[in-house]
Amino acid sequence: MTQEQSKASMKRSKPSYIAAITGVAIVLFILGILGWIFLNFQQMGSGLKEEIKMYAWLSTTNKKSIDSLTTYVAGQPYIKSYTYVDKDKAREIYNKENQEDFDKILQQNPLPPSIEFFAKSSYVNKDSLSIISADLLAKFPGIISEVQYPKEVVTIINERSRTIGVVTLIIGIILSIIVIISIDNTIRLAMFSNRFLIKTMQMVGATQSFIARPMNIRAVINGLISSAIAIAAVWAVITWMESLVPALKTLRSFKMYLFLFGGILIIGVGISLYSTHRSVLKYLKMKLDELY
C-alpha cells in the first residue's frame, strides 16, 4: 500500500464519535426511564407494606412492664415506627374514627392500652409476622394479650407484589438484553468506519495493544459522555413528572437513584468498552481484502 493510499484510508476511516455517543445516550435514556418506572413500582409496593399497622393489645397498665415492652420493641430490627397508646388515647382515637362518643353510653372505658407499630417492608409477610407475634407473646406473657394485624391484606399485597415483581423482572431482563444489543450494534457500526485505520496501523508494525489502547480509552470517554447525557435527560424527565404528580416525590430515595444512575453509567461504559475492544480484535484478524 502506497503512502497516498494509507493517508486516503486513514482519512476515509476517520472516526465519527458524535453519532455513536448520541445513539448510545438515547438507548441509555430509554433504559433509565424504564428502570425508574420499575424501581418506583417496587417503592410503591414497599410503601404499601409499611402502611400495615400491627397492634399489641396489653392486659396491664403497669408502667414498669409497659416500659420494658416498649424498650424491647424499639430495639427490634423489624420495627419501622411504634407508638404507645394508653386507654385515654385509645378512646380519643375511637371517637374520632367513628364520629361518636361512647362515654355517653358507657361509664367505663373498655378499650385496652396497646403498642401500635409498623414493620419494615421486608418483614411484612405471613411467615415473618407470625414469628414476630409469637415472639412478643412468648416474651411478655401476662402483658400482651394478643397481637393483631390484617392477615388477609398482608396475603393479598404479597401475592400481588410477587406477581408484579416476576412480570416486571421478565420485562426488565428482555428490555436489558435489547438495550445491550442495541448499544453493541451502535458501537460496532461506529467501529466499522475505523476498519481501514486499524488495519493500516497493523500493517505499519503497530502491536495489538498499541492499536487497541487509544480506542479503548476513547470508548470509556464516549461511554462516560453518553451516560452523563442519559442521566441528565432522565433526571429532567423525573423532575418534570414530579412537578405533574407531586406524590412521586415521596418515592424519592438516595439508594434508588444511586442504583439507577450507577447502572446507567456501568452499562454505558462497560458495553462501549467491550464492543470497541471486540471490534478492534475482529478487524485485526481480518485480511485486507475482507475489509472491503
N, C-alpha and C positions, 0 to 999 in steps of 0.2 A: 504494500500500500504506500503510495507516494505521500509526501508531506502535505500537499494540497488536498489530497483525498482525506487524510487524517483530520485536517482542520475543518473540512467540509462536514465530515461525520460528526465531529465534536460540536460544531455549530448547530447541525441539524438535530442533534440529540440533547441540546441544552435543556436542562430540566425546567419544567413549569410547576412550581410548588403551590402556586395560588389555587389552582383548580383542585389539587389533592387536599390542601388544607380546608378549603371550603366544603368539599364533598364529605370529608371525614367529620367536620364540625356539624354539618346538617344531620348526619346519621347519629352522632353522639347526642345531639339536641333531642332527636326523637326518642332515643333510648332514655335520656334523662327525664323527659316528661312522663314516659310510661313508668319509669322507676318511681317517680314522685307519686303518681296515682296509686301504684301498688303499695308503697310504704304508707300512704295516707289511709288506705283500707285497713292495713294492719294496725295503725294507730287508733282508728275508729273502733276496731274490734277490742283492742286492749282497753280503750276508754269505757266501752260498754260494760266490760267485765268488772272494771274498777268502780262502777256505779252501783254494784250489787251490795246492799247493806246486810250485814250479819248482826244478830242480836244474841248477846249472852245474858239471859234473864237471871237476876240474882234473887236468892232466897234469904238474904240477910242485909241489914243496914249497918252492920258493924264496920266502923271506919277503918280499923286496922286490917280487917280481912279484905275490904274493898281496895285499900292502898296496896296490899300485897298482890292482888289480882291485876290492878292497873299497871303496876311495875313490871309484872311478868309479861302482860300483853304488849306493853311498849317496847320490850326488848326482843320480840319475835321477828324473824326476818320476813314473814309474810304480811306484816301489818303495814298498810299504807297510811292510815289515819284512824284514830279512835276517839271516842267521847264517852265520858261517864254521865249517865242521865239518872238523876235522882227521882223520887216519887213526884215531887212538885213539878219538875221539868217535864216528866212524862205526861202529867195531867195537862200541862200547858200545851204540849205538842198535840195531844189527842184532841183537845178542844179546838185548836187552830185547824187541824186537818179535817175534822168532822163538822166544824162550824156549829158547835153546840157546847153547852156547859153541863157536864153530868153532875156537878155539885148541887144542882137544883133538884136532882133525883136521888143521889146517893149522899149519905152523910160522911162516909169514909172513902178515902182514895184507894181503889182496888188495884191500881197499876203498880207493878213491882219496879224497882230500880233496875238498870241494865247498863251493860257496856255495849255501845254500838260501834262497830268498826268496819272498815273497808279493807279487803285484802288486795295485794298486788295481783295483776292480771295473770301472771304465770301460775298462781296458786288457785285461781278461780276455775276449778273443775271438780267433778264429782268425787274423785278419789282424795284429792288434797283437802277439800273442805270437810270430808268425813273424818280424815285423820286429825285435822285441826279441832273439830268438835269433840272427838273422843279424847284428845289430849287435854283440853280445857276441863272437860267433865271429870277426867281421872285425877287431875292435879288439884282441883278445887271442889271436892265433894262437900256438900252442905253449904257452899257459897253460890255455885252456879246450879240452877235448877234445870236449865235447858238452853241449848244453842239452836237458834233458828236462822234459816236463810231460804230464799225461794229456789228450791231444788229443781223444779221444772224449768224455771227461767234459765238457770245455770246449764242444764242439759241442752236446752234449745240453742242458747248462744254458742256453746261449744261445738255442737253438731254443725250449725250453720257456718261458724268460723272455720271449722275444719274443711267443710266442703268448698267454701270460697277460697281458702288457702291453697287447696290442692289445684283448683281450677286456675287461679292466678299464677301459681307456680309453674304449671304446664305452659300457660300462655307466655309467661316470662322467659322460660327456657327456649321456647320456639322463637320468640322475638329476639332473644340474645344471640341465638345461632344465626338468624337472618342478618342482624346488625354486624356481627363479626365477619360474616361472609361478604357483606356489602363493603365494609371497610377494607377487607383484604383485597377485594376486586378493584376498589378505587386506588389503592396503593400500587397494586400490580400494574394497573393501566398507566399510572404516572411513571413507573419504572420502565415500562415498555419503551417510552421515548428516550430512555437513557441507555438502551442496549448497545448502541454503537460506541458511546463514550466508555462504557465498561469494557467492551471488547478491545477498543483502541488502547486503553491503559494496560490491558493484559499483554497485548502484542508488543508493546514497547518495554516490557520486562517488569511491570509492577506486580508485586505479590498480592495474593488474595486478601490478606489482612490490610494492606495499604489501600487497596481499592475499596474494600468494604467499610473501613473505619470512618471516613468522612461522610459516607452516605448513611451509615448507622447513626452518626451524631446528628446529621440533618434530619433523619427520621424522628429522633427523640425530640428535637426542637419543633418540628412540624406537629408532632403529636401533642406537645405542650400547648402550642398555639391553638390547635383545633379544640383541645379540651377546654382551654380558657374561654374561647369564643362560645362553645357549647354551654359551659357553666354560667357565663354571663347571660346568655339567652334564656336558659332555664330559670335562672333567678328572676329575670324580668317577667317571665310568664307567671311564676309563682306569686310575685308581688302584685301583679295585675289581677290574678284570680282572687287573692286575699282581699283586694280592695272591693271586688264584686261580692265576695262571700266572706265577711269578717270572721265567721265561725271557723274558717280554715286556720286562722292564726292560733287557735287553741291547740292545733295538732303539731305546731312547730316543736322541733326537738333538735338540739345540737347533734346528738348521736345520729339522728335520721339524715341530717344534711351532710354530716361527715361521711357517712356510708354512701350517700347518693353521689356527692361531688368527688369523693375519693374513688368511687367505682368508675365514674366517667374518666377521670384522669388516668387511672391504671389501664383501662381498656384502650383509651386513645393512644397512649404512649406505647403500651405493650404490643398491640396489633400493628401499629405503624412500624415499630422496630422489627418485629417478626417478619412481616410481609416484605419489607425492604431488604432485609438480610437474605431471605429466601430467594427473592428475585435476583439479587446480585449473584448468588451462587449458581442459580439456574443459567444466567447468561454467560457466566464464566465457563460453564461446561459445554455450552453450545458451540458449534463450528460457525465460522463467519458466514458461510452461505445460508445457514439456517436462520440467521437474523433477519433476512430479507423476506 
